[in-house]
Amino acid sequence: MDAALDWYQNTALASTVGSSPTLTAVLSALHALGFTCIMGGALFANLGRLGVLFPGRPVRELTLPGSRLIALGLAISLPTGLALFGPRATAAGHNMFFGLKMLFLLTATGV
């Protein structure tokens, strides 16, 4: 595992992102937006399932938009997260909080 993390940390993408504060800031902002979409979609869909949000509506009408929002968030967060992960791959790979974030992400997407 450490060899793969070291390899990814030494790629051209990781070097480019790591050496550009502007690129890192843009990627971080987009990544936060994607993560917000994922969590917002999960919250919307689950509150709909529980009958807390729009109780008179069919559950499908609430879970479908929530699922689409989760998919949009994943489409934004995965590439930006991979790019941001590169410059600190070795440190992030051994960070308990990063692992917890990934666990929450997997839980929210239902994988």
Secondary structure by P-SEA (a helix, b strand, c coil): caaaaaaaaacaaaaaaaacaaaaaaaaaaaaaaaaaaaaaaaaaaaaaaccccccccccccaaaaaaaaaaaaaacaaaaaaaacccaaaaaacaaaaaaaaaaaaaacc
